[in-house]
């Protein structure tokens, strides 16, 4: 269902933006100023690349996660710890109303866990060796509840949807503004070919608009972490979720995840000032404060 939503959102973005551009006469204004471009085709091109890259990343997310972390999927438990891990995830998945995901352990001393996958009924949940060794079972269960909430909420698809929309806007508006600047500088030839002003402006705007898009994506990512914490509290208990976060806070280690998975881990990195806008996770102390406001 969420993949259908993904496709429909893609089409809706193209349609709505096309209507807005037509209503405000943007293409006519561009033609009057000597900028002959096919905005509908440019919009389709931007959407194809913007959503296409995001969709491909989502489709390959499980495979990339396994390869980049060296995660070992537990097909048959080899000891009591793995049996408990499988049983716990299965029970949490049943409570959350989703199919049991693949369960994996990845070799990292940093305490962390992540969930990913294209569909919520065929997801992957993985925990690090550091988390299994450094936390109590009730705390690990709370972490697993947090990750299962991400799966049940379809956060992986939603993040990709948002990224796809913003990618489309970045590509489209960077090109349109670059055309206007190039025309104002007299860079477009009689045949409509772009000059150096177009390419320089486009590169700069891709960077500027891309930074703005990243800030929006990370803001959403921080919000969904609060929501997953609440989900983990429902599945495993508020006090255990708080205890798990406190344990993670006490372990002063980086996330231990590759950059492409950092936003999906339970623990993020720290930063202050302007850099904090690019963090995928809120500070743990703020997440604990939010949980403390919930009913026990």
C-alpha positions in Angstrom: 0.0 0.0 0.0 2.8 2.4 0.8 4.5 1.7 -2.5 1.3 2.6 -4.2 1.3 5.8 -2.1 4.9 6.4 -3.2 3.9 6.3 -6.9 0.7 8.3 -6.4 2.7 11.0 -4.5 5.2 11.1 -7.3 2.4 11.7 -9.9 0.6 14.2 -7.6 3.8 16.3 -7.1 4.3 16.5 -10.9 0.6 17.3 -11.5 0.2 20.0 -8.7 3.5 21.7 -9.6 2.6 21.7 -13.3 -0.8 23.3 -12.5 0.7 25.9 -10.3 3.3 26.8 -13.0 0.5 27.1 -15.6 -1.8 29.2 -13.4 1.0 31.7 -12.6 2.1 31.7 -16.3 5.7 30.9 -15.5 6.4 29.2 -18.9 4.9 32.2 -20.7 7.0 34.6 -18.7 10.1 32.6 -19.5 9.3 32.6 -23.2 8.8 36.4 -23.2 12.3 36.8 -21.7 13.8 34.6 -24.4 14.0 31.4 -22.4 12.4 28.7 -24.5 12.1 25.6 -22.3 9.5 22.8 -22.0 8.6 23.1 -18.3 6.4 20.0 -18.2 9.2 17.8 -19.7 11.7 19.4 -17.3 9.4 18.6 -14.4 9.0 15.0 -15.5 12.8 14.7 -15.8 13.3 16.1 -12.3 10.7 13.8 -10.8 12.1 10.8 -12.6 15.6 11.4 -11.2 14.4 12.8 -7.9 12.1 9.9 -7.0 14.0 7.3 -9.0 17.2 7.7 -7.0 15.3 7.7 -3.7 13.2 4.6 -4.8 16.3 2.7 -5.9 18.0 3.4 -2.6 14.9 2.1 -0.7 14.7 -1.0 -2.9 18.3 -1.9 -2.2 18.2 -0.8 1.5 18.3 -4.3 3.0 21.0 -5.6 0.8 23.1 -2.5 1.3 22.6 -2.6 5.1 23.8 -6.2 5.2 26.8 -5.5 3.0 27.9 -2.3 4.7 27.6 -3.6 8.3 28.5 -7.2 7.8 25.2 -8.2 9.4 24.6 -11.9 9.9 21.0 -12.9 9.5 19.9 -15.5 12.1 18.2 -18.3 10.2 18.6 -20.8 13.0 19.6 -19.7 16.5 23.0 -21.1 17.5 22.7 -20.3 21.2 20.3 -19.1 23.8 21.0 -15.5 23.2 20.0 -15.7 19.5 16.9 -17.8 20.4 15.8 -15.1 22.8 16.5 -12.4 20.3 14.3 -14.1 17.6 11.5 -14.9 20.1 11.5 -11.3 21.3 11.3 -9.8 17.8 8.6 -12.2 16.8 6.5 -11.3 19.8 7.0 -7.6 19.3 6.1 -7.9 15.6 2.9 -9.7 16.4 1.9 -7.0 18.9 2.8 -4.3 16.4 0.7 -6.0 13.7 3.4 -6.7 11.2 5.1 -9.8 9.9 8.3 -10.9 11.7 11.3 -9.2 10.0 14.6 -10.7 9.4 16.8 -10.5 12.5 20.5 -10.0 12.3 23.5 -9.2 14.4 26.3 -7.0 13.1 29.9 -6.8 14.4 30.3 -3.4 16.1 31.4 -2.6 19.6 29.2 0.5 19.5 25.7 -0.1 21.0 23.2 0.4 18.2 20.4 -1.1 16.3 18.6 -0.3 13.1 15.6 -1.3 10.9 15.3 -1.0 7.2 13.5 -2.5 4.2 11.2 -1.6 1.3 8.1 -3.2 2.8 7.1 -3.2 6.5 6.2 -6.9 6.2 9.6 -7.9 4.8 11.9 -5.6 6.9 15.3 -6.2 8.5 16.0 -5.5 12.2 19.6 -5.7 13.3 21.4 -5.2 16.6 25.1 -4.7 17.2 27.3 -7.0 19.3 28.0 -4.0 21.5 24.4 -3.5 22.3 23.8 -7.2 23.2 26.8 -7.2 25.5 26.3 -3.9 27.1 22.6 -3.8 27.9 20.2 -5.9 30.0 17.5 -7.9 28.3 14.7 -5.5 29.3 16.7 -2.6 27.8 17.4 -4.6 24.6 13.7 -5.4 24.3 12.9 -1.7 24.5 15.4 -1.0 21.7 13.8 -3.7 19.6 10.4 -2.2 20.3 11.7 1.1 19.1 12.9 -0.5 15.9 9.7 -2.4 15.4 7.8 0.9 15.7 9.8 2.2 12.8 8.8 -0.8 10.8 5.1 -0.7 11.7 5.0 3.1 11.0 6.6 2.6 7.5 9.2 5.1 8.3 11.6 3.9 5.7 9.1 4.5 2.9 8.0 7.8 4.3 11.6 9.0 4.5 12.2 8.0 0.9 9.0 9.8 -0.1 10.0 13.0 1.5 13.5 12.7 0.0 12.1 12.1 -3.4 9.8 15.1 -3.3 12.6 17.4 -2.2 15.0 16.0 -4.8 12.5 16.8 -7.5 12.1 20.4 -6.2 15.9 20.8 -6.0 16.6 19.6 -9.6 13.6 21.5 -11.1 14.0 24.9 -9.4 17.8 24.9 -9.7 17.5 24.4 -13.5 14.8 27.0 -13.9 16.6 29.7 -11.8 19.8 28.9 -13.6 18.1 29.5 -16.9 16.8 32.9 -15.7 20.2 34.0 -14.4 22.0 32.8 -17.6 19.5 34.7 -19.7 19.9 37.9 -17.6 23.7 37.6 -18.1 23.3 37.2 -21.8 24.7 33.7 -21.8 22.0 32.0 -23.9 22.7 31.9 -27.6 20.2 32.4 -30.4 19.7 28.7 -30.6 18.8 28.6 -26.9 22.0 26.9 -25.8 23.1 27.6 -22.2 26.2 29.6 -21.4 28.7 29.3 -18.6 26.4 31.3 -16.3 23.8 28.5 -16.4 26.2 25.8 -15.4 27.9 27.8 -12.6 24.5 28.9 -11.2 23.0 25.4 -11.4 26.0 23.9 -9.5 25.7 26.6 -6.8 21.9 26.2 -6.5 22.1 22.4 -6.4 24.3 22.8 -3.3 22.3 25.5 -1.6 18.9 23.9 -2.3 20.3 20.5 -1.4 21.5 21.8 2.0 18.0 23.2 2.6 16.4 19.9 1.6 18.7 18.0 4.0 17.7 20.2 6.9 14.0 19.4 6.2 14.7 15.7 5.9 16.7 15.6 9.2 14.0 17.6 10.9 11.5 14.9 10.0 13.9 12.2 11.0 14.2 13.7 14.5 10.4 13.8 14.8 10.0 10.1 13.8 12.6 9.2 16.5 10.3 10.7 19.1 7.4 8.7 17.6 9.4 5.5 17.6 10.4 6.1 21.2 6.7 6.3 22.1 6.1 3.1 20.1 8.9 1.4 21.9 7.4 2.5 25.3 4.0 1.0 24.3 5.5 -2.3 23.2 8.1 -2.8 25.9 7.2 -0.4 28.7 7.9 3.3 29.2 10.4 2.7 32.1 12.4 0.2 30.1 12.5 2.5 27.1 13.8 5.3 29.3 16.3 2.9 30.9 17.6 1.8 27.4 18.1 5.5 26.3 19.9 6.3 29.6 22.2 3.3 29.0 22.9 4.5 25.5 23.6 8.0 26.8 26.0 6.5 29.4 28.0 4.7 26.7 29.9 7.6 25.2 30.5 6.1 21.7 29.7 7.2 18.2 26.8 5.6 16.4 29.0 3.0 14.8 26.9 2.8 11.6 27.8 3.7 8.0 26.6 7.1 6.9 23.9 5.6 4.7 22.4 3.9 7.8 23.0 6.5 10.4 19.4 7.9 10.2 18.0 4.4 10.9 19.9 3.6 14.0 18.5 4.1 17.5 21.5 6.2 18.5 22.7 9.2 16.6 25.8 11.4 16.9 26.1 14.6 18.8 26.5 18.2 17.5 25.7 21.7 18.4 24.9 25.0 16.7 24.3 24.9 13.0 25.5 21.3 12.7 22.7 20.2 14.9 20.3 21.0 12.0 21.8 18.0 10.1 21.4 15.5 12.9 19.0 12.6 12.3 18.4 12.1 16.0 17.4 14.5 18.8 19.6 14.6 21.9 19.0 11.5 24.1 18.2 13.7 27.1 15.4 15.4 25.2 14.0 12.0 24.1 14.0 10.9 27.8 12.2 14.1 28.8 9.5 13.4 26.1 9.0 9.9 27.4 8.8 11.0 31.0 5.7 13.1 30.1 3.9 9.9 29.0 1.6 8.0 31.3 3.5 5.1 32.9 
